[in-house]
Amino acid sequence: MRYPSDGWSIDLTKMPFFTRAEMNKHISKSGKNIGSNTSTHSVPTSVRKATTFLQDEYLKETLSASDESYFYFKAQCHRSFRKNNPPHNLKVALCIVSGKVKHAYCTCVAGAVGFCNHVLALMMKVCKFTLYERKSVSDLENEDDMQPKQACTSMLQRWHRKGRGDTIVPQPAMEVVVHKTHQDLDRSLSREPGVRCLLYEARTLQSMRSQRADEQKLCERLKAENPKMALAQIMEPFSESTQLLETKFGKSPQGSYASYQLSTTEDNFKVYCNISSLPRVDPGHTHNIPINAYPRFPLNTATEEFVMPDEIAAVEKAYGKALC
């Protein structure tokens, strides 16, 4: 087979239909049994190694060419254990009508007959071109199995670009459903309901009506037992002026944990405070000293004198007096 010396490009518009079926026909020519009933053949091992070459970005510089009879591919594949050595050169010729493999070649020891793992990795890449109906080799450059043209340390910084963390939005815990990951299983066909929050309103209507009175009785009993108890100090008796907010578990006092942790709607605004609008000096302050800026050190208005140690240098003493 004579491959063209020029005319190589990344165009795939004339590429024939090539799938795993054509790849298996090519493997069968090697004398290996690919039947499902045979457990001793080495084809699964070869395909596994070819998949490793593809996923670990061993392939690079894939180009294509064509004439009236064949469609050609050539690429380079790094060595398995010596990636610093020159890569192997791969070539594959397909029938432009049927997509049948007419010739395959690799510069490795086992690639002279065209059945090495490097050639199989290139054929699996060609299968992806057919599967995704690509018209150019560069359409799959961003895939995980393609070697990038530049390392991340050789590219411009990407700090200003939005990452995955910027696309994550908060979600109420009541609506979160945790499923077991399934790679090849449709989520809509899964019978597993997943893990979700099972909280519900367990209080009876009678207990909800008497809740305020029960809280008042509990607060009075705690204060009678020990007025300094922390719970007795925190609990405040309910009054008619207390504003209630609607939550997912009924009405709760404004400012309570349930009022914002279990709110019916999510907050869609942010609160900012204008510090310059607040008074800088307490009106009841006895010292009539205007504060126009923050002091360098909070010792300017100190009345007592600080004693400087004798063992410090003169420069340090001068600096300490400047602070005081």
MIKOLBA-743920 format. One record per residue (C-alpha): chain; residue in one letter; y, x, z. Coordinates in nm, 4 decimals, decimal comma, always signed. Layout:
BEGIN
   cadena   residuo      north       east         up
        A         A          Y          X          Z
...
This chain:
BEGIN
   cadena   residuo      north       east         up
        A         M    +0,0000    +0,0000    +0,0000
        A         R    +0,3366    +0,1412    -0,1042
        A         Y    +0,6271    +0,0251    +0,1101
        A         P    +0,9821    +0,0109    -0,0291
        A         S    +1,2043    +0,3102    +0,0415
        A         D    +1,5278    +0,1111    +0,0508
        A         G    +1,6461    -0,2472    +0,0848
        A         W    +1,5565    -0,2786    +0,4533
        A         S    +1,7665    -0,5288    +0,6498
        A         I    +1,7458    -0,7840    +0,9304
        A         D    +1,7236    -1,0853    +0,6964
        A         L    +1,4273    -1,3219    +0,7490
        A         T    +1,5108    -1,5999    +0,5040
        A         K    +1,2130    -1,5143    +0,2780
        A         M    +0,9646    -1,4540    +0,5589
        A         P    +0,6386    -1,6497    +0,5137
        A         F    +0,4864    -1,8708    +0,7823
        A         F    +0,3035    -1,6404    +1,0235
        A         T    +0,1245    -1,7624    +1,3373
        A         R    -0,1483    -1,6555    +1,5762
        A         A    -0,4076    -1,7866    +1,3263
        A         E    -0,3113    -1,5223    +1,0684
        A         M    -0,3101    -1,2646    +1,3458
        A         N    -0,6656    -1,3599    +1,4518
        A         K    -0,7857    -1,3326    +1,0923
        A         H    -0,6498    -0,9802    +1,0795
        A         I    -0,8238    -0,8929    +1,4093
        A         S    -1,1550    -1,0302    +1,2794
        A         K    -1,1513    -0,7677    +1,0032
        A         S    -1,1845    -0,4965    +1,2666
        A         G    -1,5378    -0,6119    +1,3497
        A         K    -1,4426    -0,7455    +1,6921
        A         N    -1,5835    -1,0833    +1,7879
        A         I    -1,3063    -1,3220    +1,8904
        A         G    -1,5336    -1,6179    +1,9640
        A         S    -1,4798    -1,8058    +2,2882
        A         N    -1,8495    -1,7832    +2,3803
        A         T    -1,8514    -1,4027    +2,3883
        A         S    -1,7314    -1,2520    +2,7139
        A         T    -1,7876    -0,8865    +2,6253
        A         H    -1,5497    -0,8444    +2,3343
        A         S    -1,2326    -0,6359    +2,3738
        A         V    -0,9863    -0,8607    +2,1926
        A         P    -0,8382    -1,0140    +2,5126
        A         T    -0,7763    -0,6618    +2,6449
        A         S    -0,6017    -0,5621    +2,3225
        A         V    -0,3863    -0,8737    +2,3234
        A         R    -0,3005    -0,8156    +2,6895
        A         K    -0,1859    -0,4619    +2,6145
        A         A    +0,0121    -0,5824    +2,3135
        A         T    +0,1811    -0,8430    +2,5327
        A         T    +0,2721    -0,5666    +2,7778
        A         F    +0,4306    -0,3641    +2,4980
        A         L    +0,6290    -0,6701    +2,3935
        A         Q    +0,7465    -0,7772    +2,7400
        A         D    +0,8306    -0,4246    +2,8595
        A         E    +1,0688    -0,3682    +2,5670
        A         Y    +0,8620    -0,1038    +2,3882
        A         L    +0,9601    -0,2328    +2,0413
        A         K    +1,2900    -0,1387    +1,8824
        A         E    +1,4673    -0,1177    +1,5458
        A         T    +1,2745    -0,3964    +1,3738
        A         L    +1,3670    -0,4268    +1,0043
        A         S    +1,2389    -0,6334    +0,7116
        A         A    +1,2201    -0,6141    +0,3324
        A         S    +1,0569    -0,8137    +0,0541
        A         D    +0,9620    -0,8129    -0,3119
        A         E    +0,7913    -1,0608    -0,5445
        A         S    +0,4512    -1,0230    -0,3728
        A         Y    +0,4896    -0,9073    -0,0130
        A         F    +0,7143    -0,9341    +0,2886
        A         Y    +0,7369    -0,6115    +0,4874
        A         F    +0,8162    -0,5292    +0,8491
        A         K    +0,8750    -0,1918    +1,0050
        A         A    +0,9593    -0,1038    +1,3628
        A         Q    +0,9251    +0,1629    +1,6268
        A         C    +0,7211    +0,1382    +1,9453
        A         H    +0,7450    +0,3749    +2,2401
        A         R    +0,4362    +0,5497    +2,3678
        A         S    +0,2485    +0,4111    +2,6666
        A         F    +0,2828    +0,7069    +2,9030
        A         R    +0,5233    +0,9415    +2,7243
        A         K    +0,8353    +0,7414    +2,6516
        A         N    +1,0389    +1,0603    +2,6123
        A         N    +0,8332    +1,1601    +2,3061
        A         P    +0,9232    +1,0244    +1,9606
        A         P    +0,8089    +0,6613    +1,9200
        A         H    +0,5341    +0,5473    +1,6851
        A         N    +0,6319    +0,4091    +1,3441
        A         L    +0,4826    +0,0684    +1,2596
        A         K    +0,4523    -0,1024    +0,9215
        A         V    +0,3101    -0,4440    +0,8350
        A         A    +0,2856    -0,6110    +0,4935
        A         L    +0,2399    -0,9900    +0,4668
        A         C    +0,1593    -1,2015    +0,1641
        A         I    +0,4857    -1,3716    +0,0753
        A         V    +0,3007    -1,6961    -0,0114
        A         S    +0,0239    -1,7375    +0,2479
        A         G    +0,1469    -1,5082    +0,5260
        A         K    -0,1867    -1,3242    +0,5320
        A         V    -0,1804    -0,9675    +0,6628
        A         K    -0,2372    -0,7410    +0,3633
        A         H    -0,1798    -0,4074    +0,5301
        A         A    -0,0867    -0,2669    +0,8699
        A         Y    -0,0276    +0,0893    +0,9774
        A         C    +0,0783    +0,2876    +1,2846
        A         T    +0,1301    +0,6598    +1,3362
        A         C    -0,0825    +0,6612    +1,6521
        A         V    -0,4430    +0,7849    +1,6500
        A         A    -0,5952    +0,4358    +1,6427
        A         G    -0,3339    +0,2897    +1,4084
        A         A    -0,4573    +0,4381    +1,0828
        A         V    -0,6712    +0,1280    +1,0242
        A         G    -0,3977    -0,1098    +1,1451
        A         F    -0,5684    -0,2587    +1,4516
        A         C    -0,3935    -0,0745    +1,7370
        A         N    -0,2054    -0,2411    +2,0213
        A         H    +0,1317    -0,1345    +1,8805
        A         V    +0,0690    -0,3233    +1,5544
        A         L    -0,0492    -0,6300    +1,7481
        A         A    +0,2729    -0,6229    +1,9510
        A         L    +0,4760    -0,6245    +1,6285
        A         M    +0,2697    -0,9167    +1,4956
        A         M    +0,3333    -1,1108    +1,8147
        A         K    +0,7047    -1,0500    +1,7605
        A         V    +0,6736    -1,1830    +1,4046
        A         C    +0,5024    -1,4921    +1,5490
        A         K    +0,8116    -1,5509    +1,7634
        A         F    +1,0323    -1,5320    +1,4544
        A         T    +0,8245    -1,8116    +1,2980
        A         L    +0,8045    -2,0148    +1,6185
        A         Y    +1,1816    -2,0220    +1,6713
        A         E    +1,2577    -2,0444    +1,2962
        A         R    +1,4854    -1,7423    +1,3054
        A         K    +1,6705    -1,6293    +0,9947
        A         S    +1,7596    -1,2849    +1,1256
        A         V    +1,5933    -1,0227    +1,3421
        A         S    +1,9081    -0,9983    +1,5550
        A         D    +1,8748    -1,3626    +1,6653
        A         L    +1,6313    -1,2559    +1,9377
        A         E    +1,8196    -0,9483    +2,0567
        A         N    +1,9064    -1,1151    +2,3875
        A         E    +1,5442    -1,1933    +2,4657
        A         D    +1,3748    -1,0172    +2,7570
        A         D    +1,1231    -0,8464    +2,5276
        A         M    +1,3901    -0,6762    +2,3152
        A         Q    +1,5211    -0,3360    +2,4081
        A         P    +1,9016    -0,3462    +2,4542
        A         K    +2,1142    -0,1265    +2,2312
        A         Q    +2,3008    +0,0118    +2,5320
        A         A    +2,2141    +0,0524    +2,8961
        A         C    +2,4088    -0,1533    +3,1474
        A         T    +2,5806    +0,1639    +3,2709
        A         S    +2,7066    +0,2350    +2,9179
        A         M    +2,8623    -0,1090    +2,8695
        A         L    +3,1972    -0,2412    +2,9868
        A         Q    +3,2166    -0,3973    +3,3298
        A         R    +3,1224    -0,7648    +3,3558
        A         W    +3,2811    -0,8497    +3,6893
        A         H    +3,5191    -1,1001    +3,5330
        A         R    +3,2335    -1,2931    +3,3725
        A         K    +3,0891    -1,5871    +3,5512
        A         G    +2,7411    -1,5297    +3,6820
        A         R    +2,4733    -1,7645    +3,7969
        A         G    +2,6327    -1,7947    +4,1404
        A         D    +2,9413    -1,9598    +3,9906
        A         T    +2,7307    -2,2360    +3,8365
        A         I    +2,5601    -2,3350    +4,1628
        A         V    +2,7168    -2,6450    +4,3163
        A         P    +2,6539    -2,7829    +4,6646
        A         Q    +2,4095    -3,0692    +4,6897
        A         P    +2,3539    -3,3058    +4,9831
        A         A    +2,0393    -3,2282    +5,1796
        A         M    +1,9325    -3,5926    +5,1541
        A         E    +1,9016    -3,5581    +4,7744
        A         V    +1,7165    -3,2233    +4,7590
        A         V    +1,3540    -3,2388    +4,6403
        A         V    +1,1389    -2,9232    +4,6569
        A         H    +0,8541    -2,8959    +4,4032
        A         K    +0,5877    -2,6335    +4,3533
        A         T    +0,6605    -2,4229    +4,0468
        A         H    +0,4498    -2,4959    +3,7391
        A         Q    +0,5051    -2,2900    +3,4257
        A         D    +0,3118    -2,5009    +3,1766
        A         L    +0,3313    -2,8408    +3,3448
        A         D    +0,5845    -3,1056    +3,2595
        A         R    +0,7753    -3,2113    +3,5697
        A         S    +0,7818    -3,5748    +3,4543
        A         L    +0,3997    -3,5803    +3,4342
        A         S    +0,3467    -3,4231    +3,7748
        A         R    +0,1907    -3,6479    +4,0378
        A         E    +0,3210    -3,4439    +4,3276
        A         P    +0,6213    -3,6188    +4,4847
        A         G    +0,7548    -3,2961    +4,6309
        A         V    +0,9085    -3,2342    +4,9710
        A         R    +1,2186    -3,4338    +5,0517
        A         C    +1,4159    -3,5356    +5,3573
        A         L    +1,2474    -3,8326    +5,5273
        A         L    +1,5297    -3,9238    +5,7661
        A         Y    +1,5979    -4,2924    +5,7950
        A         E    +1,7833    -4,5291    +6,0250
        A         A    +1,5363    -4,5697    +6,3127
        A         R    +1,7739    -4,7424    +6,5515
        A         T    +1,7362    -5,1124    +6,6040
        A         L    +2,0261    -5,3480    +6,5613
        A         Q    +2,0282    -5,4263    +6,9335
        A         S    +2,0466    -5,0564    +7,0282
        A         M    +2,3319    -4,9986    +6,7868
        A         R    +2,5303    -5,2825    +6,9419
        A         S    +2,4863    -5,1492    +7,2963
        A         Q    +2,5392    -4,7836    +7,2025
        A         R    +2,9015    -4,7705    +7,3109
        A         A    +2,8240    -4,9200    +7,6512
        A         D    +2,5315    -4,6823    +7,6986
        A         E    +2,7521    -4,3833    +7,6177
        A         Q    +3,0085    -4,4984    +7,8715
        A         K    +2,7418    -4,5384    +8,1419
        A         L    +2,5962    -4,1945    +8,0660
        A         C    +2,9387    -4,0305    +8,0865
        A         E    +3,0094    -4,1952    +8,4231
        A         R    +2,6721    -4,0891    +8,5656
        A         L    +2,7236    -3,7293    +8,4542
        A         K    +3,0686    -3,7125    +8,6089
        A         A    +2,9360    -3,8606    +8,9334
        A         E    +2,6553    -3,6043    +8,9398
        A         N    +2,8670    -3,3005    +8,8567
        A         P    +3,2206    -3,3332    +8,7179
        A         K    +3,2154    -2,9709    +8,5981
        A         M    +2,9102    -3,0224    +8,3811
        A         A    +2,9764    -2,9171    +8,0220
        A         L    +2,8405    -3,2390    +7,8742
        A         A    +3,0573    -3,4431    +8,1101
        A         Q    +3,3643    -3,2517    +7,9949
        A         I    +3,2845    -3,2831    +7,6254
        A         M    +3,1960    -3,6514    +7,6187
        A         E    +3,4986    -3,8734    +7,5920
        A         P    +3,4824    -4,2448    +7,6611
        A         F    +3,5027    -4,4598    +7,3510
        A         S    +3,8232    -4,6540    +7,3045
        A         E    +3,9262    -4,9248    +7,0661
        A         S    +4,1780    -4,6887    +6,9053
        A         T    +3,9030    -4,4502    +6,7921
        A         Q    +3,8784    -4,4622    +6,4142
        A         L    +3,5300    -4,5005    +6,2696
        A         L    +3,4213    -4,3657    +5,9332
        A         E    +3,1389    -4,4952    +5,7163
        A         T    +2,8470    -4,2491    +5,6820
        A         K    +2,4956    -4,2623    +5,5415
        A         F    +2,3699    -4,3615    +5,8881
        A         G    +2,6340    -4,6136    +5,9769
        A         K    +2,9797    -4,5733    +6,1293
        A         S    +3,0643    -4,2582    +6,3243
        A         P    +3,3839    -4,1505    +6,5057
        A         Q    +3,6325    -3,9558    +6,3005
        A         G    +3,5982    -3,5805    +6,3549
        A         S    +3,2353    -3,5946    +6,4663
        A         Y    +2,9645    -3,3908    +6,2956
        A         A    +2,8132    -3,6956    +6,1315
        A         S    +3,1493    -3,8009    +5,9850
        A         Y    +3,1530    -3,5061    +5,7441
        A         Q    +2,7934    -3,3805    +5,7394
        A         L    +2,6574    -3,7220    +5,6382
        A         S    +2,9569    -3,8590    +5,4524
        A         T    +2,8913    -4,0982    +5,1659
        A         T    +3,1031    -3,8946    +4,9235
        A         E    +3,1502    -3,5217    +4,8798
        A         D    +3,4920    -3,3633    +4,9275
        A         N    +3,6673    -3,2935    +4,5999
        A         F    +3,9803    -3,1195    +4,7287
        A         K    +4,0806    -2,8189    +4,9360
        A         V    +4,3325    -2,8114    +5,2194
        A         Y    +4,5913    -2,5343    +5,2362
        A         C    +4,8355    -2,4663    +5,5189
        A         N    +5,1898    -2,3385    +5,4580
        A         I    +5,2336    -2,0890    +5,7426
        A         S    +5,6013    -2,0322    +5,6639
        A         S    +5,6778    -2,3963    +5,7453
        A         L    +5,5629    -2,3533    +6,1063
        A         P    +5,8126    -2,2386    +6,3740
        A         R    +5,7796    -1,8696    +6,4527
        A         V    +5,9317    -1,8911    +6,8051
        A         D    +5,8355    -2,1278    +7,0834
        A         P    +6,1411    -2,3450    +7,1728
        A         G    +6,0614    -2,3018    +7,5427
        A         H    +6,0610    -1,9222    +7,5236
        A         T    +6,2934    -1,7615    +7,7766
        A         H    +6,3682    -1,4481    +7,5735
        A         N    +6,6330    -1,5048    +7,3112
        A         I    +6,4873    -1,2538    +7,0658
        A         P    +6,4698    -1,3584    +6,6994
        A         I    +6,1418    -1,2647    +6,5372
        A         N    +6,2010    -1,1907    +6,1720
        A         A    +5,8962    -0,9724    +6,1128
        A         Y    +5,5752    -0,8729    +6,2820
        A         P    +5,6237    -0,5732    +6,5152
        A         R    +5,4614    -0,2421    +6,4330
        A         F    +5,3011    -0,2299    +6,7752
        A         P    +5,3133    -0,4975    +7,0480
        A         L    +5,4835    -0,2666    +7,3021
        A         N    +5,8516    -0,2907    +7,2038
        A         T    +5,9370    -0,5418    +7,4767
        A         A    +5,7239    -0,3796    +7,7482
        A         T    +5,9154    -0,3120    +8,0719
        A         E    +5,6913    -0,0445    +8,2220
        A         E    +5,6835    +0,3115    +8,1032
        A         F    +5,3691    +0,4738    +7,9787
        A         V    +5,2755    +0,8156    +8,1114
        A         M    +5,1904    +1,0680    +7,8434
        A         P    +4,9019    +1,3083    +7,9161
        A         D    +4,9992    +1,6723    +7,9475
        A         E    +4,7142    +1,8025    +7,7331
        A         I    +4,8314    +1,6359    +7,4102
        A         A    +5,0466    +1,8142    +7,1533
        A         A    +5,4210    +1,7714    +7,1203
        A         V    +5,3830    +1,5856    +6,7910
        A         E    +5,1486    +1,3362    +6,9553
        A         K    +5,3903    +1,2856    +7,2454
        A         A    +5,6762    +1,2164    +7,0053
        A         Y    +5,4643    +0,9668    +6,8149
        A         G    +5,3636    +0,7893    +7,1371
        A         K    +5,7279    +0,7588    +7,2479
        A         A    +5,8185    +0,6159    +6,9077
        A         L    +5,5569    +0,3450    +6,9541
        A         C    +5,6899    +0,2547    +7,2974
